[in-house]
Amino acid sequence: MSSVKALKWIAAGLTVALVIVGLVIFEHGSGRSTVAAAGALSGSTPYVPVTRGPMLRTIRVGGTLAAVHFSGVSAPALRGARFQLTIVRVAPAGTHVQAGDVVAEFDRQQQKQNFDDHQAAYNDQNDAILKRQAELKIEREKQLSDLQKAKADVESQKLENRRNEIVSKIDAEKNQEALAEAEATLKMQQETLDLRQASAVAEIKLLEIKRDREKLAMDQARINYDRLVVKSQVPGMVVYQPFWKSSKIGTVQEGDQVWPGLVFMQIVDTTAMAMRAHVNQLDAKYIQAGRSAEIHLDAYPDARLQGRVENLSPLGQSGNYGDKMRSFTMRFSLQGSDPRLIPDISASADVEVSRVPDALLVPRGAVARLAGGDYVWVHSEKGLERRQVTLGGFNDVNWAITGGVKEGEMVSVMVPADAQENKK
């Protein structure tokens, strides 16, 4: 028990020692912080020199990249069919393809089955035509034989009728009746032959129509079979287009079912890209077509591309913050090419709205507007000297000074607290 009590006392002593050390360190640190703060407050006002250089004012807008030249890839429209198509193979997004390369393939089993069925039916119809033509040929030969027999009977009865002058009256009448019957039979055989010939032609024509219908269906199935393999029409990079899938928006995958005519892919020419952006109505008045811009890619901070404002929509649309704030669509062209340029990635553009090629520059916080004009505070041997200046253009960082200070003079970066200012 004594050893346990000893351990407890030792632990308590260590705890008290640690608390005392912590208090000492805290007091020492607080004293140093207080001294440092007092030194900062009592120190001199920070100054910067008046510099000379170009003063550039820009407006930043955000948007996305888009291809200038592209070719849409859609699910093929099949002849004589209107049903969803199943994708069995698709080129990966980002793949570079050439004209004629396969970029997608749909399930072709049904079209192959249709082709085989119609081809079999076509061959059957063709065989049926040949068979029927042979049968009709045999029938026609028999009919021609009957016709020749009827003609022979007529000639025979005519010869018998020449003997009517020397035979009895009864035999003469019988000969006349036999001739009339033979002529009627000949006429009937001739008409029957003509009718059977017309019927045979119509029958063969009907069979040919059925055969040609199967041939058309067979060709149609073959064309559909070929259409289900989609090839690129132009060289470029594969970019998936989002579309509505079941209950959400997505991109194409193997096994998806799509309707004919749906555009699910684009082949884009990455050597010619553009940027689409929106600018609010307050900044739109400073932007004009033809102004230069520097394009930044959000995914690649080190990428810098030169661009140009190609057009600005004359009609505004409702902005994200209500109907009263309008935004305008604008398009930039990009100079040069970069393998990192792909459609739909986010980007920003710094549009140059004004430039002073050679100006004296001071920080914006150094200028104050008092009752008499615009002033800065210049550091001199006598201390801070308030000096009136003439302002030029400005940007987010600096004012351009056209008069009142000289290059190299030191100005306060902050307006003195005792100045009655209305900071500009």
C-alpha positions in Angstrom: 0.0 0.0 0.0 2.9 2.3 0.8 4.3 1.9 -2.7 1.0 2.8 -4.3 0.7 6.0 -2.1 4.2 6.9 -3.1 3.4 6.6 -6.8 0.3 8.8 -6.4 2.4 11.5 -4.6 5.0 11.4 -7.4 2.3 11.8 -10.1 0.7 14.7 -8.3 4.0 16.5 -8.0 4.7 16.1 -11.7 1.3 17.5 -12.5 1.9 20.6 -10.4 5.4 21.1 -11.9 3.9 21.0 -15.4 1.3 23.5 -14.6 3.9 26.0 -13.2 6.1 25.6 -16.3 3.1 26.2 -18.6 2.2 29.4 -16.7 5.7 30.7 -16.9 5.9 30.1 -20.7 2.5 31.7 -21.2 3.5 34.8 -19.3 6.8 35.1 -21.1 5.0 34.6 -24.6 2.3 37.2 -23.7 4.9 39.7 -22.8 6.8 39.3 -26.0 3.6 39.5 -28.0 2.6 42.7 -26.3 6.0 44.2 -26.9 5.9 43.2 -30.6 2.4 44.7 -31.1 3.4 47.9 -29.4 6.5 48.1 -31.7 4.3 47.6 -34.8 1.9 50.3 -33.7 4.6 52.7 -32.8 6.8 52.0 -35.9 7.0 54.1 -39.0 4.3 54.0 -41.7 5.1 51.6 -44.6 6.2 53.3 -47.8 6.6 52.2 -51.4 8.3 54.0 -54.3 6.5 55.5 -57.2 7.2 53.3 -60.1 7.0 53.7 -63.8 5.5 51.2 -66.2 2.5 50.1 -68.2 -0.9 50.3 -66.4 -3.2 47.5 -67.7 -6.8 47.2 -66.6 -8.5 43.9 -67.2 -11.9 42.3 -66.5 -12.0 38.6 -65.7 -14.8 36.4 -67.0 -15.3 32.7 -66.6 -16.5 30.1 -69.1 -15.6 26.8 -70.8 -13.7 25.8 -73.8 -15.4 24.6 -77.0 -14.2 23.3 -80.3 -14.5 25.5 -83.4 -14.7 22.5 -85.8 -16.4 19.3 -84.7 -18.5 16.4 -86.1 -21.4 15.0 -84.2 -21.8 11.2 -83.8 -25.3 9.9 -83.4 -27.0 6.6 -83.1 -27.8 5.5 -86.7 -31.4 5.7 -88.1 -32.3 2.3 -89.5 -34.5 1.7 -92.5 -37.8 0.1 -91.6 -37.1 0.0 -87.9 -37.8 2.2 -84.9 -36.4 0.7 -81.7 -33.7 1.4 -79.2 -30.1 0.3 -80.1 -27.7 -1.4 -77.7 -24.1 -0.1 -77.7 -21.6 -3.0 -77.6 -18.4 -1.0 -78.3 -17.4 2.6 -78.0 -14.1 4.5 -78.3 -12.8 5.8 -75.0 -13.2 9.5 -74.4 -10.0 11.5 -75.2 -8.9 9.0 -77.9 -7.5 10.6 -81.1 -9.0 9.0 -84.2 -8.6 9.4 -87.9 -11.3 9.7 -90.6 -12.7 6.2 -91.1 -11.8 4.8 -87.7 -14.6 2.9 -85.9 -15.8 5.0 -82.9 -18.9 3.0 -81.9 -20.6 -0.3 -82.7 -24.2 -1.4 -81.9 -25.7 -4.8 -81.5 -26.1 -6.2 -85.1 -27.4 -9.7 -84.3 -31.0 -8.8 -85.1 -30.1 -7.2 -88.4 -27.9 -10.3 -89.3 -30.9 -12.5 -88.5 -33.2 -10.3 -90.7 -30.7 -10.5 -93.5 -30.4 -14.3 -93.3 -34.2 -14.7 -93.2 -34.9 -12.4 -96.1 -32.1 -13.9 -98.1 -33.6 -17.4 -97.6 -37.0 -16.1 -98.6 -35.5 -14.4 -101.6 -33.9 -17.6 -102.8 -37.2 -19.5 -102.2 -39.1 -16.9 -104.3 -36.5 -17.1 -107.0 -36.7 -20.9 -107.1 -40.5 -20.6 -107.1 -40.4 -18.3 -110.2 -38.1 -20.7 -112.1 -40.3 -23.7 -111.2 -43.5 -21.9 -112.2 -42.0 -20.7 -115.4 -41.1 -24.2 -116.3 -44.7 -25.4 -115.5 -46.2 -22.6 -117.5 -44.0 -23.4 -120.4 -45.2 -27.0 -120.4 -48.9 -25.8 -120.2 -48.3 -23.4 -123.1 -46.8 -26.1 -125.3 -49.9 -28.3 -124.6 -52.2 -25.4 -125.4 -50.3 -24.7 -128.6 -50.6 -28.4 -129.5 -54.4 -28.2 -128.9 -54.6 -25.1 -131.1 -52.8 -26.8 -133.9 -55.2 -29.7 -133.7 -58.1 -27.4 -133.8 -56.7 -25.7 -136.9 -56.2 -29.1 -138.5 -59.8 -30.0 -137.7 -61.1 -26.8 -139.4 -59.1 -27.5 -142.5 -60.3 -31.1 -142.6 -64.0 -30.0 -142.2 -63.5 -27.5 -145.0 -62.4 -30.2 -147.3 -65.4 -32.3 -146.4 -67.7 -29.4 -147.1 -66.4 -29.3 -150.7 -68.2 -32.6 -151.3 -71.6 -31.2 -150.2 -72.6 -30.9 -153.9 -72.3 -34.6 -154.4 -73.5 -35.9 -151.1 -77.0 -36.1 -149.8 -78.6 -33.1 -148.3 -78.4 -34.6 -144.8 -74.7 -35.3 -145.1 -74.2 -31.8 -146.4 -75.9 -30.3 -143.4 -73.8 -32.5 -141.1 -70.6 -31.3 -142.8 -71.6 -27.7 -142.3 -72.4 -28.2 -138.6 -69.0 -30.0 -138.1 -67.2 -27.1 -139.8 -69.0 -24.6 -137.6 -68.1 -26.7 -134.5 -64.5 -26.9 -135.5 -64.2 -23.2 -136.2 -65.8 -22.5 -132.8 -63.4 -24.8 -131.1 -60.4 -23.1 -132.9 -61.6 -19.7 -131.7 -62.1 -20.9 -128.2 -58.6 -22.5 -128.2 -57.1 -19.2 -129.5 -58.8 -17.1 -126.8 -57.9 -19.6 -124.1 -54.3 -19.4 -125.2 -54.3 -15.7 -125.1 -55.9 -15.6 -121.7 -53.6 -18.2 -120.3 -50.6 -16.3 -121.6 -51.8 -13.1 -119.9 -52.5 -15.0 -116.7 -49.1 -16.6 -116.8 -47.4 -13.2 -117.3 -49.4 -11.8 -114.3 -48.6 -14.8 -112.2 -44.9 -14.5 -112.9 -45.0 -10.8 -112.3 -46.6 -11.3 -108.9 -44.0 -13.8 -107.9 -41.2 -11.4 -109.1 -42.8 -8.6 -107.0 -42.6 -10.9 -103.9 -39.1 -11.8 -104.8 -38.1 -8.2 -105.3 -39.7 -7.3 -102.0 -37.6 -9.9 -100.2 -34.5 -8.5 -102.1 -35.3 -5.0 -100.9 -35.7 -6.2 -97.3 -32.5 -8.2 -97.6 -30.6 -5.1 -98.9 -32.2 -3.0 -96.2 -31.0 -5.4 -93.5 -27.5 -5.4 -95.0 -27.5 -1.6 -95.0 -28.7 -1.5 -91.4 -26.1 -4.1 -90.5 -23.4 -1.8 -91.9 -24.8 1.3 -90.4 -24.5 -0.2 -86.9 -20.8 0.3 -87.2 -20.2 4.0 -86.8 -17.0 5.5 -88.3 -15.5 8.9 -87.8 -16.0 11.3 -90.6 -13.2 13.6 -89.6 -9.9 13.3 -87.6 -10.0 14.5 -84.1 -10.5 13.7 -80.4 -13.4 11.7 -79.0 -15.6 13.7 -76.6 -18.7 12.2 -75.0 -21.9 14.3 -75.1 -24.1 14.0 -72.0 -27.7 12.9 -72.5 -30.6 11.7 -70.4 -30.2 8.1 -69.3 -33.1 6.6 -67.4 -33.5 9.0 -64.5 -30.3 11.0 -64.7 -27.9 12.8 -67.0 -24.9 10.7 -68.1 -22.5 9.8 -70.8 -22.4 6.8 -73.1 -21.3 3.4 -71.8 -21.1 -0.1 -73.3 -24.5 -1.7 -72.8 -26.5 1.5 -73.0 -29.7 1.6 -75.1 -30.2 4.7 -77.1 -32.8 5.9 -79.6 -31.8 6.4 -83.3 -30.7 9.9 -84.0 -29.4 10.6 -80.5 -26.1 12.5 -80.5 -23.9 10.9 -77.9 -20.4 11.8 -79.1 -18.4 14.5 -80.9 -15.2 14.3 -82.8 -13.5 17.6 -82.2 -10.5 19.3 -83.8 -8.4 20.3 -80.9 -6.1 22.5 -83.1 -8.8 25.2 -83.2 -10.5 25.9 -79.9 -12.7 28.7 -78.6 -13.9 29.8 -75.2 -17.6 30.6 -74.4 -18.2 32.9 -71.4 -20.8 35.2 -69.8 -20.2 38.7 -68.6 -22.5 40.7 -66.4 -24.2 43.9 -67.6 -21.9 46.2 -65.5 -18.7 44.9 -67.2 -20.2 44.3 -70.6 -20.1 48.0 -71.5 -16.2 48.0 -71.3 -15.8 45.0 -73.6 -15.8 45.2 -77.4 -15.1 42.7 -80.1 -11.4 42.6 -81.1 -10.0 43.2 -77.6 -7.1 41.0 -76.6 -7.3 38.6 -73.6 -5.2 36.2 -71.7 -6.8 32.8 -71.2 -6.2 30.7 -68.1 -7.1 27.1 -67.6 -8.5 26.2 -64.2 -7.1 22.7 -64.4 -3.6 23.9 -65.4 -2.7 27.1 -63.5 0.6 27.4 -65.4 -1.1 27.5 -68.8 -1.3 30.9 -70.4 -2.8 31.5 -73.8 -3.5 34.6 -75.8 -7.0 35.1 -77.1 -9.3 37.7 -78.7 -12.9 38.7 -78.2 -14.7 37.6 -81.3 -18.2 38.6 -80.5 -20.5 39.8 -77.7 -24.2 39.0 -77.8 -26.3 42.2 -78.2 -29.1 40.6 -76.1 -28.8 39.9 -72.4 -30.3 37.0 -70.5 -31.4 36.6 -66.9 -28.4 36.2 -64.6 -27.8 33.9 -61.6 -28.9 36.6 -59.1 -32.3 37.6 -60.4 -34.0 39.1 -63.5 -32.6 42.6 -62.8 -29.0 41.5 -63.3 -28.5 40.5 -66.9 -25.6 38.7 -68.5 -24.3 38.6 -72.0 -22.7 35.7 -73.9 -19.3 36.2 -75.5 -16.9 34.1 -77.5 -13.1 34.2 -77.5 -10.8 32.8 -80.2 -7.5 31.2 -79.0 -4.2 31.6 -80.6 -1.9 28.6 -81.0 -2.6 25.1 -79.8 -1.9 23.1 -76.7 -2.5 19.3 -76.1 -4.2 20.3 -72.8 -7.0 22.1 -74.6 -10.1 19.9 -74.6 -13.7 20.9 -74.8 -15.9 21.6 -71.7 -13.0 22.3 -69.3 -13.4 25.5 -67.2 -11.3 28.5 -68.1 -11.1 32.2 -67.4 -10.1 35.2 -69.5 -8.6 38.5 -68.5 -10.0 40.9 -71.1 -7.9 44.0 -71.6 -10.2 47.1 -71.4 -7.6 49.9 -71.1 -3.9 50.3 -71.2 -1.6 53.2 -70.3 1.8 52.3 -71.9 3.9 54.5 -69.7 2.6 55.8 -66.4 3.6 56.5 -62.8 2.0 53.9 -60.5 1.0 54.1 -56.9 -1.1 51.6 -54.9 -4.8 52.4 -54.8 -4.8 52.5 -51.0 -2.3 55.4 -51.1 -4.8 57.8 -52.7 -7.5 59.7 -50.8 -10.0 62.2 -52.0 -10.4 65.2 -49.8 -12.4 68.3 -50.3 -9.9 69.9 -52.5 -9.0 67.0 -54.8 -7.0 63.8 -54.8 -3.9 63.4 -52.5 -1.1 61.1 -51.6 1.4 61.4 -48.6 5.0 61.6 -49.7 7.8 60.8 -47.3 10.3 63.6 -47.1 13.0 64.9 -44.7 10.3 66.9 -42.9 8.1 63.8 -42.5 4.8 63.1 -44.3 3.9 65.7 -46.9 0.4 65.8 -48.3 0.6 66.4 -52.0 -2.2 66.8 -54.6 -2.0 64.6 -57.6 -3.8 64.2 -61.0 -5.1 60.7 -61.6 -5.3 58.7 -64.8 -6.6 55.2 -65.3 -6.7 52.6 -62.6 -7.0 48.8 -62.2 -7.6 46.5 -59.2 -4.1 47.3 -57.8 -2.8 50.7 -58.9 -3.6 54.2 -59.8 -1.9 55.8 -62.8 -0.6 59.3 -61.8 -0.3 61.9 -64.5 1.0 64.7 -62.3 2.0 65.7 -58.7 4.7 63.1 -57.9 8.0 61.9 -59.4 9.3 58.5 -60.1 11.2 57.1 -57.1 9.5 59.2 -54.5 8.3 57.3 -51.5 4.6 57.4 -50.8 2.6 56.0 -47.9 0.7 52.9 -48.8 -2.0 54.0 -46.3 -3.8 57.3 -45.7 -2.9 58.7 -42.3 -5.6 58.2 -39.8 -5.9 61.9 -38.9 -6.6 62.8 -42.6 -10.2 63.7 -43.3 -10.5 61.3 -46.2 -13.0 59.9 -48.5 -11.0 57.1 -49.8 -11.2 56.6 -53.6 
